[in-house]
Amino acid sequence: MPTYTVTSANVSLTATQESEIAAGITEAHHQNTGAPGFFAQVMFVTLPERRHYIGGKLNATPHLYVHGLIRAGRSAAAKSSLIRQIAAKLQEIAGVGAEDIWVYVQDIPPEQMIEFGRVLPEPGAEEQWRKGLSQQKRQQLAAAGVTI
């Protein structure tokens, strides 16, 4: 349900750092929204050298950007806590300065999203929606170590 894209510029994250960041974002999303952790997906993109500009000028300072697409219906306080927790986790794991980590969340109405082949439920209706997952998908997720 939530999809987070972490883009790194002028910094290379290790596989361990990516794994820790993905776990941290997933936990932050769960803690602040109540959505089950298996709903979250995190993707990583690394910009090639000399492809990051700020104010129209080439930037060489390490930066991390997180763009999260989440279901609408969360309070402003929950979203504020979520982005602060994500930023703190990235700073801790990647060692990038606080002023060089930018985090955005964007609301999408659940009826405008399909995941696992079905339109998403309203926040709070995840359990009934989860019960509709096929046995094959449940087994596939379990084999990957994802708790559903």
C-alpha positions as CSV (number, residue, x, y, z in Angstrom):
1,M,0.0,0.0,0.0
2,P,2.5,2.6,0.9
3,T,5.3,2.8,-1.7
4,Y,8.5,4.6,-0.7
5,T,11.2,5.5,-3.2
6,V,14.6,6.4,-1.7
7,T,16.8,8.3,-4.1
8,S,20.4,8.8,-3.3
9,A,22.5,11.5,-4.8
10,N,26.3,11.7,-4.4
11,V,26.3,8.9,-1.9
12,S,26.3,5.1,-2.3
13,L,24.3,3.0,0.1
14,T,25.5,-0.5,0.9
15,A,23.1,-3.4,0.7
16,T,23.1,-3.5,4.5
17,Q,22.2,0.2,4.7
18,E,19.4,-0.3,2.2
19,S,18.0,-3.2,4.1
20,E,18.1,-1.3,7.4
21,I,16.5,1.8,5.8
22,A,13.7,-0.4,4.3
23,A,13.1,-1.9,7.7
24,G,13.1,1.5,9.3
25,I,10.7,3.0,6.8
26,T,8.4,0.0,7.2
27,E,8.4,0.2,11.0
28,A,7.9,4.0,10.9
29,H,4.9,3.5,8.6
30,H,3.4,0.8,10.7
31,Q,3.9,2.8,14.0
32,N,2.4,6.0,12.6
33,T,-0.4,4.6,10.5
34,G,-1.3,1.3,12.1
35,A,-1.1,-0.4,8.6
36,P,0.5,-3.9,8.7
37,G,4.2,-3.9,7.8
38,F,3.7,-6.2,4.8
39,F,1.8,-3.4,3.0
40,A,5.0,-1.3,2.7
41,Q,7.4,-1.5,-0.2
42,V,10.6,0.4,-0.4
43,M,12.6,0.9,-3.6
44,F,16.0,2.4,-4.1
45,V,17.3,4.6,-6.9
46,T,20.9,5.9,-7.2
47,L,21.4,8.9,-9.4
48,P,24.5,8.8,-11.6
49,E,27.3,11.2,-10.9
50,R,26.7,14.8,-12.0
51,R,22.9,14.3,-12.2
52,H,21.9,16.3,-9.1
53,Y,21.2,20.0,-9.1
54,I,19.9,22.4,-6.5
55,G,18.9,25.9,-7.5
56,G,20.0,25.1,-11.0
57,K,23.5,24.4,-10.0
58,L,25.3,21.1,-9.9
59,N,25.4,19.7,-6.3
60,A,28.2,17.4,-5.0
61,T,26.9,17.1,-1.4
62,P,25.4,13.7,-0.4
63,H,21.6,13.9,-0.3
64,L,18.8,11.4,0.3
65,Y,15.3,11.9,-0.9
66,V,12.3,9.8,0.2
67,H,9.0,10.1,-1.7
68,G,6.2,8.1,-0.1
69,L,2.9,7.5,-1.7
70,I,0.4,6.6,1.1
71,R,-3.3,6.1,1.4
72,A,-5.3,9.2,2.3
73,G,-7.0,9.3,5.6
74,R,-4.1,9.8,8.0
75,S,-4.0,12.8,10.4
76,A,-1.6,15.6,9.9
77,A,0.1,14.6,13.2
78,A,0.6,11.0,12.1
79,K,2.1,12.2,8.8
80,S,4.4,14.7,10.5
81,S,5.6,12.0,12.9
82,L,6.1,9.6,10.1
83,I,8.3,11.9,8.0
84,R,10.4,12.9,11.1
85,Q,10.9,9.3,12.1
86,I,12.0,8.4,8.5
87,A,14.4,11.3,8.3
88,A,16.0,10.4,11.7
89,K,16.4,6.8,10.6
90,L,18.1,7.8,7.3
91,Q,20.5,10.1,9.1
92,E,21.3,7.4,11.6
93,I,21.9,4.7,9.0
94,A,23.4,6.6,6.1
95,G,25.3,9.3,8.0
96,V,23.9,12.0,5.7
97,G,23.4,15.4,7.4
98,A,19.9,16.3,8.6
99,E,19.7,19.2,6.2
100,D,20.5,16.9,3.3
101,I,17.6,14.5,3.8
102,W,14.3,15.4,2.2
103,V,11.2,13.4,2.9
104,Y,7.8,13.8,1.3
105,V,4.5,11.9,1.7
106,Q,1.7,12.2,-0.7
107,D,-1.8,11.0,-0.1
108,I,-3.7,8.9,-2.6
109,P,-7.4,7.9,-2.1
110,P,-7.6,4.2,-1.6
111,E,-10.0,3.7,-4.4
112,Q,-7.4,5.0,-6.8
113,M,-4.9,2.3,-6.0
114,I,-4.7,-1.4,-6.8
115,E,-2.2,-3.7,-5.1
116,F,-2.1,-7.5,-5.0
117,G,-4.7,-7.3,-7.7
118,R,-7.4,-5.5,-5.7
119,V,-8.5,-2.0,-4.9
120,L,-7.2,-0.9,-1.5
121,P,-9.3,-0.7,1.6
122,E,-9.9,2.4,3.7
123,P,-7.5,2.8,6.6
124,G,-8.6,0.5,9.4
125,A,-10.2,-2.1,7.0
126,E,-6.9,-3.9,6.3
127,E,-7.7,-7.1,8.1
128,Q,-10.8,-8.0,5.9
129,W,-8.8,-7.0,2.8
130,R,-5.9,-9.2,3.9
131,K,-8.2,-12.2,4.2
132,G,-8.8,-11.9,0.4
133,L,-5.2,-12.6,-0.5
134,S,-4.8,-15.9,-2.4
135,Q,-3.1,-18.8,-0.8
136,Q,-0.5,-18.7,-3.5
137,K,0.3,-15.0,-2.7
138,R,0.4,-15.8,1.1
139,Q,2.9,-18.6,0.4
140,Q,5.0,-16.4,-1.8
141,L,5.2,-13.7,0.8
142,A,5.9,-16.2,3.6
143,A,8.7,-17.8,1.6
144,A,10.3,-14.3,1.3
145,G,10.1,-13.9,5.1
146,V,7.3,-11.4,5.0
147,T,4.9,-11.6,7.9
148,I,1.3,-11.2,6.8
